[in-house]
Amino acid sequence: MSKIGKINIKIPEKIKVVMAGNALNIEGPLGKKTLSIDTRVFDLDIKEGKEISIKPKKINEDTKRLWGMNRSLVNNAILGVNSGYEKTLELTGVGYRASLKGKQLNLQLGYSHDINFDIPEGIKIAVEKQTLVKIQGMDKQLVGMIASKIKAFRPPEPYKGKGIKEIGQYILRKEGKKK
């Protein structure tokens, strides 16, 4: 039995959930999201628009693995259209700064050139200070992917801690050379 899959998903009041064939349409204040669910493997029960339960039609090793994942995908979509997801990145280093130029994020990261990152649809990026970048969106996977792409431009190094990291991320620090 899947521990996560057994838990029912509560639907907030502002959210509409409709099952149409294999597609689960979720509509909320931040937008619409459509998930495709394999109805040959799973039964999806929407109880009075307040709760969703997902159960496999027959339990075997493959459906046990997919059960919790499908429940998490539905839950993340409901949370995304209701409140959205957010990640905050911090730029650490002398001269490291970020700014918005139209639909691009301009990053100065100590290279000989600036890095211009195109902001995709469905993502809002805000630069609060020159060293804080806030990424917001309703798709959890897309927000995390954009954050990791931006972090990959200059990963934090272990000696001085310079680079791009998430707020609260621990950087393993090393001691420098000794005489």
C-alpha positions in Angstrom: 0.0 0.0 0.0 1.2 3.5 -0.8 1.3 5.7 2.3 1.0 8.9 0.4 -1.5 7.6 -2.2 -4.1 6.6 0.5 -4.4 10.2 1.8 -7.4 12.1 0.3 -6.8 15.5 -1.2 -8.8 18.4 0.2 -10.1 20.9 -2.4 -10.1 24.5 -1.3 -13.3 26.5 -1.8 -12.1 28.6 -4.8 -10.9 25.6 -6.8 -13.0 23.8 -9.4 -12.0 20.2 -10.3 -13.7 18.5 -13.3 -12.8 15.1 -14.7 -13.3 14.9 -18.5 -12.2 11.5 -20.0 -8.5 11.1 -19.1 -8.0 14.8 -18.3 -8.4 16.3 -14.9 -9.1 20.0 -15.3 -8.3 22.2 -12.3 -9.2 25.8 -12.3 -8.4 28.4 -9.6 -7.6 32.0 -8.9 -4.1 31.8 -10.5 -5.1 29.9 -13.6 -6.0 26.6 -15.2 -4.0 23.3 -15.1 -4.8 20.1 -17.0 -3.4 16.7 -15.9 -3.8 13.5 -17.8 -4.5 10.5 -15.6 -4.5 6.9 -16.8 -8.1 5.8 -16.1 -7.2 2.2 -17.1 -5.0 2.0 -14.0 -6.5 4.4 -11.5 -10.0 5.4 -10.3 -10.4 9.0 -9.4 -13.3 9.9 -7.0 -14.4 13.6 -6.6 -16.6 13.7 -3.5 -19.0 16.7 -3.7 -16.2 19.0 -5.0 -14.5 18.9 -1.6 -12.3 15.9 -1.7 -10.4 13.8 -4.2 -9.3 10.2 -3.7 -7.2 8.2 -6.1 -7.1 4.4 -6.0 -5.6 1.8 -8.3 -8.0 -0.7 -9.9 -5.7 -3.6 -9.1 -2.7 -3.4 -6.7 0.6 -4.8 -8.0 4.2 -3.6 -7.9 3.8 -1.1 -10.8 0.6 0.5 -9.6 2.0 0.9 -6.0 4.9 2.9 -7.4 2.6 5.2 -9.5 -0.1 5.6 -6.9 1.7 8.1 -4.6 3.3 9.9 -7.5 -0.1 10.5 -9.2 -1.6 11.7 -5.9 1.3 14.1 -5.4 0.9 15.5 -9.0 -2.8 16.2 -8.4 -2.1 17.7 -5.0 0.7 19.9 -6.4 -1.6 21.1 -9.2 -4.3 22.0 -6.8 -1.9 23.9 -4.5 -0.4 25.6 -7.5 -3.6 27.1 -8.9 -4.7 28.1 -5.4 -1.6 29.8 -3.9 1.3 29.1 -6.4 4.9 28.2 -5.7 7.9 30.4 -5.0 11.7 30.1 -4.7 14.1 32.8 -3.7 17.7 32.8 -5.0 20.5 34.7 -3.4 23.6 36.0 -5.3 26.7 36.0 -3.1 29.9 37.6 -4.4 31.5 40.9 -5.1 29.9 42.5 -8.2 27.2 39.8 -8.5 23.9 41.4 -9.3 20.6 40.8 -11.2 18.2 43.1 -13.0 15.1 42.7 -15.2 15.3 44.0 -18.7 11.9 43.4 -20.3 11.2 39.7 -20.6 14.8 38.8 -19.7 16.7 38.4 -16.4 20.1 40.1 -16.7 22.8 38.5 -14.5 26.3 39.8 -13.8 28.2 36.9 -12.2 31.8 37.8 -12.5 32.2 36.6 -16.1 33.5 38.9 -18.9 30.0 39.1 -20.2 26.4 39.5 -18.8 24.1 36.5 -18.9 20.6 37.2 -20.3 18.0 34.6 -19.3 14.7 34.5 -21.1 11.8 34.2 -18.7 9.3 31.5 -19.9 5.5 31.8 -20.0 3.8 31.1 -16.7 6.8 32.3 -14.6 7.1 35.7 -12.8 10.6 36.8 -11.8 11.1 39.7 -9.4 14.4 41.2 -8.4 13.8 42.7 -4.9 17.4 43.8 -4.2 20.2 43.4 -6.7 21.2 40.1 -4.9 17.7 38.6 -4.4 15.8 36.9 -7.2 12.2 35.7 -6.5 10.7 33.1 -8.9 7.0 32.5 -8.8 4.6 30.3 -10.7 1.7 27.9 -10.5 3.7 24.8 -11.8 6.0 23.4 -9.1 8.1 21.5 -11.6 8.6 24.6 -13.8 9.5 26.9 -10.9 12.1 24.3 -9.7 13.5 23.8 -13.1 14.0 27.6 -13.7 15.6 28.0 -10.3 18.0 25.2 -11.0 18.9 26.6 -14.5 19.7 30.0 -12.9 21.7 28.4 -10.2 23.7 26.4 -12.8 25.1 29.7 -14.2 27.3 30.1 -11.1 27.0 27.3 -8.6 28.3 28.2 -5.1 31.9 27.3 -4.5 33.1 25.8 -1.2 35.9 28.2 -0.3 34.4 31.7 -0.2 30.7 30.7 -0.8 30.5 32.8 -4.0 27.7 31.9 -6.4 23.9 31.5 -6.7 22.1 29.6 -4.0 18.6 29.2 -2.7 17.7 31.0 0.6 18.3 28.5 3.4 20.5 26.2 1.3 23.6 25.0 3.2 26.9 25.3 1.5 29.7 23.0 2.7 32.6 25.3 3.4 36.2 24.1 3.1 39.3 25.5 4.7 41.9 27.1 2.4 45.6 26.2 2.0 47.8 26.6 5.1 51.4 27.7 5.2 
